[in-house]
Amino acid sequence: MSSFTSVNPTTRKTLKSYRYAPVSELQTVFKQSQQAFLTWKALSLTARIAFLAKVGKQLRHYKE
């Protein structure tokens, strides 16, 4: 299986190499993302706001 590499354009240093995913793995991820979207879509606006507030709090906590 081949791969691709992410490079910092300023320093030209390799950041990380990634393998290409096989089609079967992509299909699984697409199905999972569709289910996650349907779950999210079913939440009330109030529940979404509360969830995103928690995410924001965590991001601020771990901010560099």
CORSUL-V420020 format. One record per backbone hydrogen bond with DSSP energy under -1.0 kcal/mol. NH is the residue of the N-H (numbers start at 1). CO is the residue of the C=O. E is the energy in kcal/mol with one decimal. If there is no record, write none. Layout:
nh->(NH;NH)
co->(CO;CO)
e->(E;E)
//
This chain:
nh->(4;6;8;12;15;16;18;20;26;27;28;29;30;31;32;33;34;35;36;37;38;39;40;41;42;43;48;49;50;51;52;53;54;55;56;57;58;59;60;61;62)
co->(18;16;13;8;6;6;4;2;22;23;24;25;26;27;28;29;30;31;32;33;34;35;36;37;38;40;44;45;46;47;48;49;50;51;52;53;54;55;56;57;58)
e->(-2.7;-3.3;-2.8;-2.6;-3.4;-1.2;-3.4;-2.3;-2.0;-2.6;-1.7;-2.3;-2.7;-2.1;-2.3;-2.6;-2.0;-2.1;-2.4;-2.2;-2.2;-2.2;-2.5;-3.1;-1.3;-1.2;-2.2;-2.6;-2.3;-2.3;-2.8;-2.2;-1.8;-2.1;-2.6;-2.2;-2.2;-2.5;-2.4;-2.0;-2.1)
//
